[in-house]
Amino acid sequence: MKAVIALGSNIENRKLNLDIAITHLEKLISNLVTSKYIETKAVGGPIQADYLNAVAFGESDLEAEELLKRLLEIENTMGRVRVEKWGPRLIDLDLIVFGDQIIDSDMLKLPHPLAHTREFVIGPWLSIDPNGFIPGIGEIKTVLASLTQKS
């Protein structure tokens, strides 16, 4: 099933952190395609350093919950420490979309509930997947057009 994952880092060597995370993702997701890295301001949370963000997508045979567990394991392996909500992060891996699944459980919400509001997710995703689609929301090109009109 098609998995779309957003990546972000704003602690230490941000590029290296994304590079390492992508190496881990390549072992987990087949036919992985990754966007260029973009620098963005932090959204929400405390005042903090700028982020380096990217989006990747590929195919996974795992169930959505299992894939999320593996993403969290990658974050933990890389040394992510969760101190405060939306605080600085060594690495952040968010499962944005998993096929056409809509899930609302304690563990997982799909599609990611804020993805369609974040240009730093939609822009890079559109650059590598022009036909991308968020279940229940629509085509990402339409979502991005709406976001850019608001800014």
Backbone hydrogen bonds, N-H to C=O, Kabsch-Sander energy under -0.5 kcal/mol:
donor,donor_aa,acceptor,acceptor_aa,energy
3,A,58,G,-2.9
4,V,97,V,-2.6
5,I,56,A,-3.2
6,A,94,D,-2.6
7,L,54,A,-3.1
8,G,92,D,-1.6
9,S,52,L,-1.5
10,N,89,R,-2.8
11,I,89,R,-0.8
14,R,12,E,-1.4
17,N,13,N,-2.6
18,L,14,R,-2.2
19,D,15,K,-2.8
20,I,16,L,-2.7
21,A,17,N,-2.3
22,I,18,L,-2.5
23,T,19,D,-1.9
24,H,20,I,-2.0
25,L,21,A,-2.6
26,E,22,I,-2.3
27,K,23,T,-0.7
27,K,24,H,-1.0
28,L,24,H,-0.6
28,L,25,L,-1.1
29,I,25,L,-3.1
30,S,59,E,-2.7
32,L,29,I,-0.6
33,V,57,F,-2.7
35,S,55,V,-2.9
38,I,53,N,-2.5
40,T,51,Y,-2.4
44,G,42,A,-0.5
51,Y,40,T,-3.1
52,L,9,S,-2.4
53,N,38,I,-3.1
53,N,51,Y,-0.5
54,A,7,L,-1.9
56,A,5,I,-2.8
57,F,33,V,-2.3
58,G,3,A,-1.7
59,E,30,S,-2.6
60,S,1,M,-2.4
67,L,63,E,-2.5
68,L,64,A,-2.4
69,K,65,E,-2.2
70,R,66,E,-2.2
71,L,67,L,-2.3
72,L,68,L,-2.4
73,E,69,K,-2.0
74,I,70,R,-2.1
75,E,71,L,-2.2
76,N,72,L,-2.5
77,T,73,E,-3.0
78,M,74,I,-2.2
79,G,75,E,-0.6
79,G,76,N,-1.0
80,R,75,E,-2.7
83,V,81,V,-0.9
87,G,84,E,-2.1
92,D,8,G,-1.9
94,D,6,A,-2.5
94,D,92,D,-0.5
96,I,4,V,-3.1
96,I,94,D,-0.7
97,V,4,V,-1.1
99,G,2,K,-3.2
101,Q,98,F,-2.0
103,I,101,Q,-0.5
103,I,110,L,-1.8
105,S,108,L,-3.0
110,L,103,I,-2.7
112,H,96,I,-2.5
115,A,112,H,-0.9
116,H,112,H,-0.5
117,T,114,L,-2.2
118,R,115,A,-1.7
119,E,117,T,-0.7
121,V,118,R,-1.7
122,I,118,R,-2.4
123,G,119,E,-2.5
125,W,121,V,-1.9
126,L,122,I,-2.8
127,S,123,G,-1.7
128,I,124,P,-0.8
128,I,125,W,-1.2
129,D,125,W,-1.6
132,G,129,D,-2.6
134,I,138,G,-2.9
137,I,134,I,-2.5
138,G,134,I,-2.6
140,I,132,G,-2.2
143,V,139,E,-1.9
144,L,140,I,-3.0
145,A,141,K,-1.8
146,S,142,T,-2.0
147,L,143,V,-2.3
148,T,144,L,-2.7
149,Q,145,A,-1.4
150,K,146,S,-1.2
151,S,147,L,-1.1
